[in-house]
Amino acid sequence: MTNRNLTDDDVDAIVQQLKSELITDFYGEVGRGVWAWFRKVFWATLLIVAVYGMSNHKALVDTVQVARP
């Protein structure tokens, strides 16, 4: 086996490549997690609106009646 020595430039290049891959993987996972959370919130909201629509009370917001003198 030959004796191999890495220069400081070699080590810096390896570290930079590993940092780049780590950052890409990390933000990719964060992005997938955020989109999964939005999907869950969307479907939960849709389900709540559907159940509310099936109830007898059809208005999402109650209107205010103003008494005129």
Buried (B, 14 or more C-beta within 10 A) or exposed (E): EEEEEEEEEEEEEEEEEEEEEEEEEEEEEEEEEEEEEEEEEEEEEEEEEEEEEEEEEEEEEEEEEEEEE
